[in-house]
Each structure stands twice: as C-alpha cells, then as structure tokens.
Amino acid sequence: MISWLMHSRVIYTLSNLFVLPASLIPSIDFISNISFVIAFIFYLNINLLLSLVLSAVLIIKNNSNYRFQILLKKKGEELSKADYECVYLYAWCTLFRYFLIGSAINRLFIFFNKF
C-alpha cells in the first residue's frame, strides 16, 4: 500500500506539471478572462445554463486567484514555490483557466466549422 506521504508527493508533482504551461504563458489570467467573454456570448445564445456555469467558474477562479495572491504575500515568494498549499491552490486556479480557454476554443471551432 502506498503511504499518504508518497501519494501526496505524486499529487504535488502532477500539480507542478499541470501548471507548468500556465506559468510559461504571460498574461494567462487575462487570456482566460477574454476567453470567458467569448464563450459566454456564444453559450448565451445556445444554452443559458452553460452560460451560468461559465459565470460560476469565472467567479470561483477569481476568488481562488485572490486567495492565492494573499497566500503568496503571507508565505513569501521563495517559500511558496515549495509549499504544498500554494501549489495546489495555483493548480486549482489553472484548472479553471484551462476550462475557460477550452470552452472558448470549442465554441469558436464549432462556429467557424459551420462556414
């Protein structure tokens, strides 16, 4: 049986790998906010429930990002790079960013594929 310490190291490593592309892309938060606007407009015409889900994801993402910034100031930049809580919270924010960007790309692909 794998101990919890080994399991959390695996999750920690996977979280770091998951956020690596987001940390290399400048202004990923701005890109995800623009993606929200694009996806929201497309989903508003098709399905109001999906537009509400996108709005909830944006609110949760911004709340998580705000909490991450507070945690970053509290722990310091050097300590936060190796802190489990900071990495998990940043991975949580990045998951929502990827979701918003993916939703916009999906809707744009479907929209332009019709023509």
MODELLER restraints for C-alpha pairs under 7 A, 6 or more apart:
rsr = mdl.restraints
at = mdl.atoms
rsr.add(forms.Gaussian(group=physical.xy_distance, feature=features.Distance(at['CA:12:A'], at['CA:84:A']), mean=6.74, stdev=0.5))
rsr.add(forms.Gaussian(group=physical.xy_distance, feature=features.Distance(at['CA:15:A'], at['CA:87:A']), mean=6.78, stdev=0.5))
rsr.add(forms.Gaussian(group=physical.xy_distance, feature=features.Distance(at['CA:15:A'], at['CA:88:A']), mean=6.54, stdev=0.5))
rsr.add(forms.Gaussian(group=physical.xy_distance, feature=features.Distance(at['CA:15:A'], at['CA:91:A']), mean=5.80, stdev=0.5))
rsr.add(forms.Gaussian(group=physical.xy_distance, feature=features.Distance(at['CA:16:A'], at['CA:87:A']), mean=6.84, stdev=0.5))
rsr.add(forms.Gaussian(group=physical.xy_distance, feature=features.Distance(at['CA:18:A'], at['CA:91:A']), mean=6.82, stdev=0.5))
rsr.add(forms.Gaussian(group=physical.xy_distance, feature=features.Distance(at['CA:19:A'], at['CA:91:A']), mean=5.71, stdev=0.5))
rsr.add(forms.Gaussian(group=physical.xy_distance, feature=features.Distance(at['CA:19:A'], at['CA:94:A']), mean=6.25, stdev=0.5))
rsr.add(forms.Gaussian(group=physical.xy_distance, feature=features.Distance(at['CA:22:A'], at['CA:28:A']), mean=6.29, stdev=0.5))
rsr.add(forms.Gaussian(group=physical.xy_distance, feature=features.Distance(at['CA:22:A'], at['CA:94:A']), mean=6.78, stdev=0.5))
rsr.add(forms.Gaussian(group=physical.xy_distance, feature=features.Distance(at['CA:29:A'], at['CA:97:A']), mean=6.96, stdev=0.5))
rsr.add(forms.Gaussian(group=physical.xy_distance, feature=features.Distance(at['CA:32:A'], at['CA:97:A']), mean=5.33, stdev=0.5))
rsr.add(forms.Gaussian(group=physical.xy_distance, feature=features.Distance(at['CA:32:A'], at['CA:100:A']), mean=5.79, stdev=0.5))
rsr.add(forms.Gaussian(group=physical.xy_distance, feature=features.Distance(at['CA:32:A'], at['CA:101:A']), mean=5.43, stdev=0.5))
rsr.add(forms.Gaussian(group=physical.xy_distance, feature=features.Distance(at['CA:35:A'], at['CA:100:A']), mean=5.95, stdev=0.5))
rsr.add(forms.Gaussian(group=physical.xy_distance, feature=features.Distance(at['CA:35:A'], at['CA:101:A']), mean=5.20, stdev=0.5))
rsr.add(forms.Gaussian(group=physical.xy_distance, feature=features.Distance(at['CA:35:A'], at['CA:104:A']), mean=5.23, stdev=0.5))
rsr.add(forms.Gaussian(group=physical.xy_distance, feature=features.Distance(at['CA:36:A'], at['CA:100:A']), mean=5.59, stdev=0.5))
rsr.add(forms.Gaussian(group=physical.xy_distance, feature=features.Distance(at['CA:36:A'], at['CA:104:A']), mean=6.76, stdev=0.5))
rsr.add(forms.Gaussian(group=physical.xy_distance, feature=features.Distance(at['CA:38:A'], at['CA:104:A']), mean=5.88, stdev=0.5))
rsr.add(forms.Gaussian(group=physical.xy_distance, feature=features.Distance(at['CA:39:A'], at['CA:103:A']), mean=6.02, stdev=0.5))
rsr.add(forms.Gaussian(group=physical.xy_distance, feature=features.Distance(at['CA:39:A'], at['CA:104:A']), mean=4.40, stdev=0.5))
rsr.add(forms.Gaussian(group=physical.xy_distance, feature=features.Distance(at['CA:39:A'], at['CA:107:A']), mean=6.41, stdev=0.5))
rsr.add(forms.Gaussian(group=physical.xy_distance, feature=features.Distance(at['CA:40:A'], at['CA:51:A']), mean=5.37, stdev=0.5))
rsr.add(forms.Gaussian(group=physical.xy_distance, feature=features.Distance(at['CA:40:A'], at['CA:54:A']), mean=6.76, stdev=0.5))
rsr.add(forms.Gaussian(group=physical.xy_distance, feature=features.Distance(at['CA:42:A'], at['CA:107:A']), mean=6.67, stdev=0.5))
rsr.add(forms.Gaussian(group=physical.xy_distance, feature=features.Distance(at['CA:43:A'], at['CA:50:A']), mean=6.26, stdev=0.5))
rsr.add(forms.Gaussian(group=physical.xy_distance, feature=features.Distance(at['CA:43:A'], at['CA:51:A']), mean=5.44, stdev=0.5))
rsr.add(forms.Gaussian(group=physical.xy_distance, feature=features.Distance(at['CA:44:A'], at['CA:51:A']), mean=5.57, stdev=0.5))
rsr.add(forms.Gaussian(group=physical.xy_distance, feature=features.Distance(at['CA:57:A'], at['CA:96:A']), mean=6.48, stdev=0.5))
rsr.add(forms.Gaussian(group=physical.xy_distance, feature=features.Distance(at['CA:61:A'], at['CA:93:A']), mean=5.42, stdev=0.5))
rsr.add(forms.Gaussian(group=physical.xy_distance, feature=features.Distance(at['CA:61:A'], at['CA:96:A']), mean=5.78, stdev=0.5))
rsr.add(forms.Gaussian(group=physical.xy_distance, feature=features.Distance(at['CA:64:A'], at['CA:89:A']), mean=6.95, stdev=0.5))
rsr.add(forms.Gaussian(group=physical.xy_distance, feature=features.Distance(at['CA:64:A'], at['CA:93:A']), mean=5.85, stdev=0.5))
rsr.add(forms.Gaussian(group=physical.xy_distance, feature=features.Distance(at['CA:65:A'], at['CA:93:A']), mean=6.01, stdev=0.5))
rsr.add(forms.Gaussian(group=physical.xy_distance, feature=features.Distance(at['CA:68:A'], at['CA:86:A']), mean=6.77, stdev=0.5))
rsr.add(forms.Gaussian(group=physical.xy_distance, feature=features.Distance(at['CA:68:A'], at['CA:89:A']), mean=6.27, stdev=0.5))
rsr.add(forms.Gaussian(group=physical.xy_distance, feature=features.Distance(at['CA:68:A'], at['CA:90:A']), mean=6.61, stdev=0.5))
rsr.add(forms.Gaussian(group=physical.xy_distance, feature=features.Distance(at['CA:71:A'], at['CA:86:A']), mean=6.99, stdev=0.5))
rsr.add(forms.Gaussian(group=physical.xy_distance, feature=features.Distance(at['CA:72:A'], at['CA:80:A']), mean=6.22, stdev=0.5))
rsr.add(forms.Gaussian(group=physical.xy_distance, feature=features.Distance(at['CA:80:A'], at['CA:86:A']), mean=5.79, stdev=0.5))
